[in-house]
Amino acid sequence: MNRTPLLFLNVIIIATCGLIYELLAATVSSYVLGDSITQFSLVIGIYLSAMGVGSWISGFLEKDLAKRFVEIELAVAVAGGFSAPLLFLTFAGVSYFSIILYSLVFVIGALVGLEIPLLIRILKDELDFKKLIARVLALDYIGALVASLLFPIFLVPKLGLTRTSLVFGLLNAGVGIWGTWLLENLINKRDLTILRIKGFIIVILLLIAFIKADSLTSLAEDALFVDNIIYAKSSPYQRIVVTKGKIGYSLFINGNLQFNSFDEYRYHEALVHPAFAAHGANPKRILVLGGGDGLAVREILKYNSVESITLVDLDPMMTQVSKSVPALGELNKNSMQDSRVSVVNNDAFIWLDNNQNEPFDIAIIDFPDPNNFALGKLYTTRFYNLLKAKLKPDAAIVVQTTSPLMARKSFWSIMKTLEASGFYVKPYNTTVPSFGIWGYALCKLQPFETPNKPQENIELKYLNEKTFASMFEFSGDTSLPNEEIEVNRLDNQALVRYYESEWRRFE
Amino acid sequence: MIKFTRREILASFLGLPFALSACKSNSENVAVAGEIVGANVDVGHILREMRNAEVPINNWETVKVAIIGGGAAGLSAAWKFTKQNFGDFVLLELEDKIGGTAQSGESNIISYPWGAHYLPVPFQENKELVALLDEMNLTEGKKSDGEIIVKEQFLCREPEERVFFKGRWYEGLYLHVGESEDDKNQLKAFQKEVDFWVNWRDENGKRAFVLPVANCSNDAQAIALDKISFGDWLRQKGFTSERLFWYCDYACRDDYGLKLDQTSAWAGLFYFCSRVRKSGEESQPFITFPEGNGKFINFLHDKIKDKTRLKTVALEIIPNEKGVDIIYLNVETKEIRGLRCEKIIFAAPIFTAKYLIRDFKTNPPNFVKEFEHNAWFVANLFLKDRPKPRFPKDFPLAWDNVLYESPSLGYVNSTHQKGLDYGAAVFTYYYPMCHEENARAKLFGLNHQELADIVLTDLSRAHPTIRELTEKIDVMRWGHAMISPRTNFMWNSSRDEAQKPFRNIHFAHSDLSGIALFEEAFYHGIRAANEILKAETRA
């Protein structure tokens, strides 16, 4: 049997696999660590140098070349095949992710570097050296082209990163097993059997992983983010991801969009300025609950009367990200660095319960939507009563209150809860394209006129006299529904149940 | 003493199949920090040794009233005295900590209970208890129908309960997931039976089941329920649903420390009926605190701290013509002292009377042996972080977290009511030893590591990481945790007999209700105090 053409086919497959693993590692790392230029550059550099190390090591292998070759194929199948799932899983679980990443890149690179020299030496008896080198290298580079075309056009969109990795692991394992037949006469019988058994076990493991890939990828945000990730980290409280897309930056917490830089000013102007308009006098002491992104603070700092801003946000990582990720610092105009801002990292419920503070003139309450009980408590009568005790008698507050269109009962349940806590409430809403129709509550502790314009001399992009007044109008499909709506209390958590049933419709 | 292997212990406490798999998968049992807390005093030993103790002549003092026992009943009596400006009393408590089974502990994470941990909002008719809640500033006015309004932060925060079944957590205590039509119908039929008794009134308009037990009707139709066990009652009514039986069994273990078939049907229905105003209404909501009923204990105790003597055990109570003499021992200093009292309130468990009251020692009244107590252990787990949900759809951590397949009652999360939803937590784990023969001996035969291992192995079915998360486990062994309302006890005459004053000794303990609840202890404390105060005003 002339096995030479088949061995050349192996070269193409090996070359394709090798480049795919390199691309996978670079993609995964820029995906989860951000900064794709650095990641691609480092991964390619380490990979190629490791290949050099592999080639150099091949010089020390003397005996049983065919057996070694098959073993290396199987090793690549394991290291490469499981590389993407392993990287995703370790990223979710460990802090020394980059060490694992670069070690893995090095190991795969070194193994791939061993392949071609060994294959050349195995084939050298079949062909003359000139032809051999020419063909092997040509096929090697063609394999690279195949890989680089397949990867973005077919593999990533159709298979996703995890499955791509596993499929190429299977190809490598296939080459290894196939090799035990092609090179049968070069390997002794006992070794052949062992190699075949090993090979089949690896194939089975890869197949299992391939079938279970969905549960592996649910950990990774494979399908979730369309845009490039520039920051991603998990704190004990939540997972924070910042992406950069065509129209700007987005911040996600646990996969839920918090803002897009394209239209966040609509949301934050609507969140902050009605409180100042309703307060009127010169508000000095401002309380911000939630809002660790610093964007509400940016709006608040437009008022010269403001002397201090106390920002209470659960997660130190969130308030840190707002300072240290340049894109966010630029967006919030470095408001988190302002000397008037003091940051407290605590659960606002506990903070209000435990601390005595001088009362505040304005409070801006910008919590995530009440999609769990821990957040639900921040929308209860108990919470608002605790808050009341920290406010001056003429204080104004605004609460973000989810979408009156998507979660109509939830929205009105919050209004009722605020009223039940002794606030006079003016519900309002606006349109934020990234979110949809969004709702807020403007409240004071005494009856008040609905403000009809923002304060003078404040620079605004979205709000003007017309839009300001129109925010307090509700359409037929967002107004108070004609049915009983419960007040949200600690001992009923009615809001979480409304919210869950309303948003579930869109999942 | 016979020593048991780990497998034998786990099999005995958690069931053989589970113990086998636990021993297989987790062969090494790593030591965990913590200790056995609570009274270390071997009272039986002391009483035997000090049988004929003499009080030095200078060690006698005179006080009008002594209260024996610093649990909820004794403290309630003291509270009543203080409210009525009667101050000539002392309170003796054996342990170094006040509160009996309602005591609590403190940590830098949060305070936590060692036993009783909630109080259903009382009906307005329970005026004395309502007055206590008002005084504690737990209420904010009354509803239009006169029922009290308890402040939101003291009512058990949602989510209240969840149950773990076959690998997943579900909302609520009754297991709805996977129930059949028949299960649903039986639950409805059971609810109908409960409704019948909720609405039932005797010819004097008295309810069959209400708190305190003293106000329940003694009509023959109602008390006939005491003649059979709750299990038999369910079967007689044709119930077969496994999950309904589990639900009722859990109720009995939770409130009485007894199994379904050990509990009087009267007591079983009492659990379901006594806190519902009328059929169709929700059961009264729970008042709770991180430290459980320790909140009440500490409030009551704060006012009479100067009259409290801890670590003192009464050796003998001697009724005489002038009143009652008490010989007591300070277990720390070993000093023996005497008290000459006019009257005493005996607010200790009734079974101890036969060791302490001179007349009872030789000739104990018949009722004493009717008062049987059951054994429990309670563990507090100090966690550096709370277990993460294993499945996205798992119902999240609640106040009360129950394992369907476990003989334990699961655990209560102390940080829940405070609103602490992240990071470190204290879980209080309850285990009533109603499945055990010789429960008390078995309980005291186990050391800290063995008890901690039972707790961790049990909880690991729901929380595989519990061992890594747990920094410390303290365990309290309650040899006589609570009175057992077993079949035919509630309405035989012993409770009536025991409640009658013996010479100048007035009895006050939840034992006298047959049901170990704070409301009952409180009722008897107030009643005994009133008996004495009334005699006082007459004099």
Chai-1 contact restraints between the chains, C-beta under 6 A:
chainA,res_idxA,chainB,res_idxB,connection_type,confidence,min_distance_angstrom,max_distance_angstrom,comment,restraint_id
A,F349,B,G419,contact,1.0,0.0,6.0,A-B,restraint_1
A,I350,B,G419,contact,1.0,0.0,6.0,A-B,restraint_2
A,F373,B,P159,contact,1.0,0.0,6.0,A-B,restraint_3
A,F373,B,P396,contact,1.0,0.0,6.0,A-B,restraint_4
A,A374,B,D421,contact,1.0,0.0,6.0,A-B,restraint_5
A,K377,B,G419,contact,1.0,0.0,6.0,A-B,restraint_6
A,T381,B,E152,contact,1.0,0.0,6.0,A-B,restraint_7
A,R382,B,E152,contact,1.0,0.0,6.0,A-B,restraint_8
A,R382,B,Q153,contact,1.0,0.0,6.0,A-B,restraint_9
A,R489,B,E152,contact,1.0,0.0,6.0,A-B,restraint_10
A,L490,B,E152,contact,1.0,0.0,6.0,A-B,restraint_11
A,L490,B,R157,contact,1.0,0.0,6.0,A-B,restraint_12
A,D491,B,L155,contact,1.0,0.0,6.0,A-B,restraint_13
A,D491,B,R157,contact,1.0,0.0,6.0,A-B,restraint_14
A,D491,B,E158,contact,1.0,0.0,6.0,A-B,restraint_15
A,N492,B,E158,contact,1.0,0.0,6.0,A-B,restraint_16
A,Q493,B,E158,contact,1.0,0.0,6.0,A-B,restraint_17
